[in-house]
């Protein structure tokens, strides 16, 4: 009797494996033990020429991969939860998703995007949430900076992240607190030397030229993602083209009179009608950012992800995939965006409606797309200069970090004809 049961069990196991055709990476709250590394598995599979599907709004935005021993092994090595599906089980899920009554969609991911991170040389991964999570998820990227951008190397990449940069040439507005700090003096010296090497008299002129190259990258069909100060300083730099908005301690001469009235908001990507902060000692660029205006206790600081039609608004649906609609807030130099200063053609993906702030926004420019995400580190509420790095092993299911990885992965679907 025991032998008969053993043979039956072996046969059942063999039949299940033999009939297995797909691997599901569930992304719901209770099943997936490492949401962040699941994105890395999907990227890895695409890079190995496997096809993948993103199941929008199905169990938190799950991924469907072909069943292969190497994919199973990689999931086991990285600690990613997965389920084995037969062909009939997978078809049943896809039928459910395709039903007009379900706000779900299947998006085929075709090719692993080539990723570049715009970051100064020598920066540590924990200085920036994107490089931190890319390393954690084991998604490869290449670091570029001003020399690479100015020599048109962005053409080699599909997706670009802007490190927490100041594109206005005011050195992050750290002057008031850190002007005598050795690191500030060294960074200022290095920036001036790099500007001269690239043929510019001022850092502000060189950073504007970089911002324009990034603008052209997006217009030409690239995908750009920015966080914290790179968001508003990028738009400010574009709007101030040809206008000196820097005070003498930044560029050696005074700003030009009435520069506020000379801004051209039509050149900016996402923001309009903003007023610049003239005082050099203030750690703020403009009234776009709401860091000093918001009055939200730490324990109540959350923002809500917007819900879109997965079958028609495919791109924003991809960008909002998560296992929760309520995401814990976090601060930065540019924490969130004044809702009234966001252009009408920009999609707000995440907001704190009570406080009138947009946290996560998306738009299209030319043939490309961009996303701005307020704050510095989704798992470090108030990151300060010199703080210890975030250990993502302690936050493998972070909803805030998932939003970053949504942006990393969605260009893989760019060749698919979307319904947007």
C-alpha positions as CSV (number, residue, x, y, z in Angstrom):
1,X,0.0,0.0,0.0
2,X,2.8,2.4,0.9
3,X,4.6,1.7,-2.3
4,X,1.5,2.3,-4.3
5,X,0.9,5.7,-2.6
6,X,4.5,6.6,-3.2
7,X,4.3,5.8,-6.9
8,X,1.0,7.8,-7.2
9,X,2.7,10.8,-5.5
10,X,5.7,10.7,-7.8
11,X,3.5,10.4,-10.8
12,X,1.3,13.4,-9.6
13,X,4.4,15.5,-9.0
14,X,5.9,14.5,-12.4
15,X,2.6,15.3,-14.1
16,X,2.4,18.8,-12.5
17,X,6.0,19.6,-13.5
18,X,5.5,18.2,-17.0
19,X,2.4,20.3,-17.5
20,X,3.8,23.5,-16.0
21,X,4.3,26.1,-18.6
22,X,4.4,29.4,-16.7
23,X,5.9,31.0,-13.6
24,X,3.8,33.6,-11.8
25,X,5.5,36.1,-9.6
26,X,2.6,37.3,-7.4
27,X,2.8,40.9,-6.2
28,X,0.0,41.0,-3.7
29,X,0.7,42.0,-0.1
30,X,0.5,38.6,1.6
31,X,2.1,36.2,-0.9
32,X,5.2,37.9,-2.2
33,X,8.1,38.0,0.2
34,X,10.4,40.3,-1.8
35,X,8.5,42.6,-4.2
36,X,11.6,44.6,-5.1
37,X,13.7,41.7,-6.2
38,X,10.7,40.4,-8.2
39,X,11.3,43.3,-10.6
40,X,14.9,42.2,-10.8
41,X,13.8,38.7,-11.8
42,X,11.6,40.0,-14.5
43,X,14.3,42.3,-15.8
44,X,16.8,39.4,-15.7
45,X,14.4,37.2,-17.7
46,X,13.9,39.9,-20.3
47,X,17.7,40.3,-20.6
48,X,18.0,36.5,-21.1
49,X,15.5,36.8,-24.1
50,X,12.6,35.3,-22.2
51,X,9.2,36.9,-22.9
52,X,7.3,38.3,-19.9
53,X,3.8,39.7,-19.2
54,X,2.8,42.3,-16.7
55,X,-0.6,41.5,-15.3
56,X,-1.9,45.0,-14.4
57,X,-4.1,45.0,-11.3
58,X,-4.0,41.3,-11.0
59,X,-2.8,40.4,-7.4
60,X,-0.9,43.7,-7.1
61,X,0.5,43.8,-10.6
62,X,2.0,40.3,-10.9
63,X,4.5,39.1,-13.6
64,X,3.9,36.0,-15.8
65,X,7.1,34.3,-17.0
66,X,7.7,31.1,-19.0
67,X,8.6,28.1,-16.9
68,X,12.3,27.5,-17.2
69,X,14.7,25.8,-14.7
70,X,17.0,28.8,-14.7
71,X,14.2,31.2,-13.8
72,X,13.1,28.9,-10.9
73,X,16.6,28.8,-9.7
74,X,17.1,32.5,-9.9
75,X,13.9,33.1,-7.9
76,X,15.1,30.7,-5.2
77,X,18.5,32.3,-5.0
78,X,17.1,35.8,-4.7
79,X,14.3,34.9,-2.3
80,X,11.4,35.8,-4.7
81,X,8.1,34.0,-4.2
82,X,6.8,32.2,-7.3
83,X,4.0,29.9,-8.3
84,X,4.0,27.2,-11.0
85,X,1.1,27.4,-13.4
86,X,-0.1,24.9,-16.0
87,X,-1.1,26.2,-19.4
88,X,-4.8,25.9,-18.5
89,X,-4.3,27.8,-15.2
90,X,-2.5,30.6,-17.0
91,X,-5.1,30.8,-19.7
92,X,-7.8,31.0,-17.0
93,X,-6.0,34.0,-15.4
94,X,-5.6,35.7,-18.8
95,X,-9.2,35.1,-19.6
96,X,-10.2,36.7,-16.3
97,X,-8.0,39.7,-17.0
98,X,-9.3,40.2,-20.5
99,X,-12.9,40.3,-19.3
100,X,-14.5,43.8,-20.0
101,X,-15.9,43.7,-16.4
102,X,-12.4,43.6,-14.9
103,X,-10.1,46.7,-14.5
104,X,-7.1,44.6,-15.5
105,X,-4.9,44.2,-18.6
106,X,-2.0,42.0,-19.8
107,X,1.0,43.9,-21.1
108,X,3.7,42.0,-23.0
109,X,7.2,43.1,-22.0
110,X,9.5,42.7,-24.9
111,X,13.0,43.9,-24.1
112,X,15.0,44.9,-21.1
113,X,15.6,48.7,-21.2
114,X,19.1,50.0,-21.2
115,X,19.4,52.1,-18.0
116,X,21.6,55.1,-17.2
117,X,21.8,57.0,-14.0
118,X,22.9,60.6,-14.1
119,X,25.1,60.9,-11.0
120,X,28.3,62.7,-10.0
121,X,31.4,60.6,-9.8
122,X,32.1,59.2,-6.4
123,X,28.6,59.2,-5.1
124,X,27.6,56.2,-3.0
125,X,24.5,54.1,-3.9
126,X,22.8,55.2,-0.7
127,X,23.0,58.8,-1.7
128,X,20.1,58.2,-4.1
129,X,17.1,55.9,-3.7
130,X,17.1,54.8,-7.4
131,X,20.7,53.6,-7.4
132,X,20.1,51.9,-4.1
133,X,17.1,50.0,-5.3
134,X,18.6,49.1,-8.6
135,X,21.5,47.5,-6.8
136,X,19.2,45.7,-4.4
137,X,17.0,44.4,-7.3
138,X,20.1,43.5,-9.2
139,X,19.1,45.5,-12.2
140,X,22.2,46.7,-14.2
141,X,22.8,50.3,-14.9
142,X,25.5,52.6,-16.2
143,X,26.5,55.9,-14.5
144,X,26.8,59.0,-16.7
145,X,27.4,62.6,-15.8
146,X,28.0,65.9,-17.6
147,X,30.8,64.8,-20.0
148,X,28.8,61.8,-21.2
149,X,25.6,63.8,-21.6
150,X,27.3,66.6,-23.5
151,X,28.9,64.0,-25.9
152,X,25.5,62.6,-26.7
153,X,25.9,59.3,-25.0
154,X,22.3,59.4,-23.8
155,X,21.4,58.0,-27.3
156,X,22.8,54.6,-26.0
157,X,20.0,54.3,-23.4
158,X,16.3,53.9,-23.1
159,X,15.8,55.1,-19.6
160,X,17.5,57.9,-17.6
161,X,17.3,58.7,-13.9
162,X,18.4,62.1,-12.7
163,X,20.2,61.9,-9.3
164,X,19.3,64.6,-6.8
165,X,20.9,67.3,-8.9
166,X,20.7,71.1,-8.9
167,X,20.4,72.2,-12.6
168,X,20.2,75.9,-11.7
169,X,23.9,76.1,-10.7
170,X,23.3,77.1,-7.1
171,X,25.0,74.0,-5.6
172,X,21.8,72.6,-4.1
173,X,21.1,75.8,-2.2
174,X,23.3,74.4,0.6
175,X,25.1,77.7,1.0
176,X,23.2,78.8,4.1
177,X,24.1,75.8,6.2
178,X,27.2,74.2,4.6
179,X,29.2,76.9,2.8
180,X,32.2,76.4,5.1
181,X,32.0,72.6,5.1
182,X,34.9,70.9,3.3
183,X,32.6,68.8,1.2
184,X,30.7,71.8,-0.1
185,X,33.9,73.7,-0.9
186,X,35.3,70.7,-2.8
187,X,32.1,70.0,-4.7
188,X,31.9,73.7,-5.8
189,X,35.5,73.6,-6.9
190,X,34.9,70.4,-8.9
191,X,31.8,71.7,-10.5
192,X,33.6,74.9,-11.6
193,X,36.5,72.9,-13.0
194,X,34.1,70.6,-15.0
195,X,32.2,73.6,-16.4
196,X,35.5,75.1,-17.6
197,X,36.6,71.8,-19.1
198,X,33.4,71.6,-21.1
199,X,33.8,75.2,-22.4
200,X,31.5,77.1,-20.1
201,X,32.2,80.2,-18.0
202,X,29.7,79.4,-15.3
203,X,28.3,76.2,-13.7
204,X,24.8,77.5,-14.3
205,X,25.4,77.7,-18.0
206,X,26.9,74.2,-18.1
207,X,24.0,72.7,-16.1
208,X,21.5,74.4,-18.4
209,X,23.2,72.8,-21.4
210,X,23.0,69.4,-19.7
211,X,19.3,70.0,-18.9
212,X,18.7,70.8,-22.6
213,X,20.4,67.6,-23.7
214,X,18.2,65.6,-21.3
215,X,15.1,67.5,-22.7
216,X,16.1,66.5,-26.2
217,X,16.6,62.9,-25.0
218,X,13.0,62.8,-23.8
219,X,11.6,64.6,-26.9
220,X,13.4,62.0,-29.1
221,X,11.7,59.1,-27.4
222,X,13.6,58.5,-24.1
223,X,12.1,57.9,-20.7
224,X,13.3,60.1,-17.8
225,X,12.7,59.7,-14.1
226,X,13.7,62.3,-11.5
227,X,13.3,62.6,-7.7
228,X,13.7,65.3,-5.1
229,X,15.6,68.4,-6.2
230,X,16.2,67.1,-9.7
231,X,12.5,67.6,-10.4
232,X,11.9,71.3,-9.8
233,X,15.5,72.5,-10.5
234,X,15.3,70.8,-13.9
235,X,12.2,72.8,-14.8
236,X,13.5,76.0,-13.3
237,X,16.7,75.8,-15.3
238,X,14.8,75.3,-18.6
239,X,12.4,78.2,-17.8
240,X,15.4,80.5,-17.0
241,X,17.3,79.9,-20.2
242,X,19.2,83.1,-21.0
243,X,18.4,84.7,-17.6
244,X,20.9,85.0,-14.7
245,X,19.1,83.8,-11.6
246,X,22.2,83.1,-9.5
247,X,23.6,85.4,-6.9
248,X,27.3,86.3,-6.6
249,X,28.3,83.6,-4.1
250,X,27.2,81.0,-6.8
251,X,28.6,82.4,-10.0
252,X,30.7,85.5,-9.2
253,X,28.3,88.2,-10.2
254,X,24.8,89.5,-9.2
255,X,21.6,88.1,-10.6
256,X,19.9,90.2,-13.2
257,X,17.2,92.6,-12.2
258,X,13.5,91.4,-12.3
259,X,14.6,87.9,-13.4
260,X,11.3,86.5,-12.1
261,X,9.3,88.3,-14.8
262,X,11.7,86.9,-17.5
263,X,11.0,83.2,-16.8
264,X,9.4,81.3,-19.7
265,X,7.1,78.6,-18.3
266,X,6.4,77.2,-21.8
267,X,9.9,75.6,-21.7
268,X,9.4,73.6,-18.5
269,X,8.1,70.1,-18.5
270,X,5.7,69.9,-15.6
271,X,5.4,73.2,-13.7
272,X,4.0,76.7,-14.4
273,X,3.6,80.1,-12.7
274,X,6.1,79.3,-9.9
275,X,8.0,82.0,-8.0
276,X,11.8,81.5,-7.4
277,X,13.3,81.8,-3.9
278,X,15.8,84.7,-4.2
279,X,17.5,84.4,-0.8
280,X,20.7,82.3,-1.2
281,X,20.7,81.2,2.4
282,X,17.3,79.5,2.1
283,X,17.4,75.8,1.3
284,X,14.7,76.1,-1.3
285,X,14.5,76.8,-5.0
286,X,10.9,78.0,-5.5
287,X,7.3,77.7,-4.2
288,X,6.9,74.5,-6.3
289,X,8.1,72.5,-3.3
290,X,5.8,72.2,-0.3
291,X,8.3,71.0,2.4
292,X,8.0,74.2,4.5
293,X,4.3,74.6,3.8
294,X,3.0,71.2,4.7
295,X,1.6,70.5,8.2
296,X,1.3,66.8,8.3
297,X,2.3,64.8,11.4
298,X,4.7,61.9,10.7
299,X,2.2,59.2,11.6
300,X,-0.4,60.7,9.2
301,X,1.9,61.4,6.3
302,X,0.6,59.2,3.5
303,X,-0.3,59.8,-0.1
304,X,-2.9,58.0,-2.3
305,X,-2.2,56.4,-5.7
306,X,-4.7,57.3,-8.3
307,X,-6.7,54.5,-10.0
308,X,-6.7,54.4,-13.8
309,X,-8.4,52.2,-16.4
310,X,-5.9,49.4,-17.0
311,X,-7.4,48.7,-20.5
312,X,-7.2,52.3,-21.7
313,X,-4.7,54.2,-19.5
314,X,-2.0,51.5,-19.7
315,X,1.0,53.6,-19.0
316,X,-0.3,55.3,-15.8
317,X,-1.7,52.0,-14.7
318,X,1.8,50.4,-15.0
319,X,3.3,53.3,-13.1
320,X,0.8,52.9,-10.2
321,X,1.0,49.1,-9.8
322,X,1.3,48.3,-6.1
323,X,0.0,46.1,-3.3
324,X,-1.6,49.1,-1.6
325,X,-3.1,52.4,-2.8
326,X,-1.9,54.2,0.4
327,X,1.9,54.9,0.4
328,X,3.8,56.2,3.3
329,X,5.1,59.7,2.8
330,X,8.8,60.8,3.0
331,X,10.6,64.1,2.8
332,X,13.4,65.6,0.8
333,X,14.7,68.9,-0.4
334,X,11.7,68.8,-2.8
335,X,9.2,66.7,-0.9
336,X,6.1,67.3,-2.9
337,X,4.6,69.7,-5.5
338,X,2.1,72.5,-5.1
339,X,-0.9,71.2,-7.0
340,X,-1.9,74.5,-8.4
341,X,1.6,74.9,-10.1
342,X,1.3,71.6,-11.9
343,X,0.5,72.1,-15.6
344,X,-3.0,70.9,-16.7
345,X,-1.6,68.3,-19.2
346,X,0.4,66.5,-16.5
347,X,-1.1,63.4,-14.9
348,X,-1.0,63.3,-11.1
349,X,-0.4,59.7,-10.2
350,X,-0.1,60.1,-6.4
351,X,-1.4,62.9,-4.1
352,X,-2.3,64.0,-0.7
353,X,-5.6,65.7,-1.5
354,X,-6.1,67.2,2.0
355,X,-2.8,69.0,1.8
356,X,-3.2,70.0,-1.8
357,X,0.1,68.4,-2.9
358,X,1.1,66.1,-5.7
359,X,3.7,63.5,-4.8
360,X,4.1,61.6,-8.0
361,X,3.4,63.0,-11.5
362,X,3.9,61.9,-15.1
363,X,3.8,63.5,-18.5
364,X,4.7,63.2,-22.2
365,X,7.2,65.4,-24.1
366,X,7.6,64.8,-27.8
367,X,8.0,61.1,-28.4
368,X,9.2,60.4,-24.8
369,X,7.9,60.4,-21.3
370,X,9.0,61.6,-17.9
371,X,8.0,61.0,-14.2
372,X,8.7,63.2,-11.2
373,X,8.6,61.7,-7.7
374,X,8.9,64.0,-4.7
375,X,11.1,63.1,-1.7
376,X,14.5,61.6,-1.2
377,X,14.1,58.0,0.2
378,X,10.8,56.1,0.6
379,X,12.1,54.3,3.7
380,X,14.0,57.1,5.3
381,X,11.4,59.7,6.4
382,X,13.7,62.7,6.8
383,X,17.0,61.9,5.2
384,X,19.8,64.3,6.2
385,X,23.4,64.9,5.0
386,X,25.6,62.2,6.5
387,X,22.7,59.9,7.6
388,X,23.3,56.1,7.6
389,X,22.2,54.3,4.4
390,X,18.9,52.6,4.2
391,X,19.2,48.8,4.3
392,X,16.6,47.5,1.8
393,X,16.9,44.0,3.2
394,X,14.7,45.4,6.0
395,X,12.2,46.8,3.4
396,X,11.8,44.2,0.6
397,X,8.1,44.9,0.2
398,X,8.3,48.7,0.2
399,X,5.4,50.3,-1.7
400,X,7.4,53.6,-2.1
401,X,10.3,51.8,-3.7
402,X,7.9,49.8,-5.9
403,X,6.9,53.0,-7.7
404,X,10.6,53.6,-8.7
405,X,10.8,50.1,-10.1
406,X,7.5,50.5,-12.0
407,X,9.3,53.3,-13.9
408,X,12.4,51.2,-14.5
409,X,10.4,48.4,-16.1
410,X,7.6,50.1,-18.0
411,X,9.8,51.1,-21.0
412,X,10.1,47.3,-21.7
413,X,6.5,47.6,-23.2
414,X,7.3,50.6,-25.4
415,X,6.9,48.7,-28.7
416,X,3.5,47.4,-27.8
417,X,0.7,49.4,-29.3
418,X,-0.9,51.0,-26.2
419,X,-4.5,52.2,-26.0
420,X,-3.6,55.5,-24.4
